[in-house]
Amino acid sequence: MSEALGRVERPEVDSFRGRRKLLVVFLVFSHESAPQEYTERCERYWSQVAEQLAKLAARLGPVRHIYHESVWERGEAGLALLEKVSRESQGVARRLCDDGAALEALEERELAAELSDW
């Protein structure tokens, strides 16, 4: 029988109160031509992302800022850009913005355009 090497304890929520937190969400893309099974998995992924973010916000406090790759505009203009990148991700960001979060510019337009040309 194998020996336990250690145990990772889950920190108490109170240890994070009043402190900044960074929540990272991996960007998963889908496409109209993707197989049905993949599309369903993507939809389930984004649904679970929204659910987990809501749970974390309820316990840790509201999300105040959103930073998203490939977005060089703030606010509504950034959300419009985000819709072109990922409608699912834009939906999650829109709900967070409706709850008071601010979408911030993360990229510089010229650098993002150069990267997309690759």
Summary of the structure (lengths in Angstrom):
residues: 118
radius of gyration: 17.5
end to end distance: 51.2
largest distance: 57.8
contacts: 252
relative contact order: 0.14
helix: 51%
strand: 5%
